[in-house]
Amino acid sequence: YTASRSTIRNALDALEAEGFLERKVGSGTYVTYAGKPDNQVSDVVDQISPIQLIDARIGIERQMTRLAVIHSTRRDVDMMNGILSRMMQSESDRDEFSKWDSEFHHQLAKSTGNPLMVNLYETINEVRTHSQWNAMKNLILSPAQIRKYNEHHAGILEGIRNRDTASAIDALNRHMDLARQDLIGAEDRL
């Protein structure tokens, strides 16, 4: 490569210090860098479909709801109640409803008292801003559907307020099942 041995050694020292390779005396030099992780949020946004997103939300949000029933504070419940009021006032505005819907689920995550749940939801929410999701939202969110979703949100909140895991999970399941059905129907119309 028309480079001196000392230049090569310096380059290898630098690569080893950065964690890109490993040297074993008597054996050789080995590359340890595996490339960027496959689970970067920006990569996930481009790889996941709206159906895959809702399937992930179903599992994560069930656990979020269970934890919120146990750990939510009065302030958390009051915050969710205020957000629910804003969602109900937004039945005719899908963008406004979507904003408050996202905030409702974000507050649900915060109500768990678990920072990892909040981080997971924030990753999910970032995927929800992708153009695929917006296209689906425009096909799905009519005032009648928004009313149904708001009934489910009210049920989730009521279960949390009453510390009733079964009713909160039941409302969440109805919410996610309807959202999944709506997405499948919307995909058929695209």
Protein Blocks (a to p, Z undefined) as FASTA:
>chain_A
ZZafklmmmmmmmmmmnopaccdehkbccdfbgbjafkbfklmmmmpcfklmmmmmmmmm
mmmmmmmmmmpcfklmmmmmmmmmmmmmmmmmmklmmmmmmmmmmmmmmmnopaklmmmm
mmmmmmmmpmklmmmmmmmmgfklmmmmmmmmmmmmmmmmnopaklmmmmmmmmmmmmmm
mmmmmmmmZZ
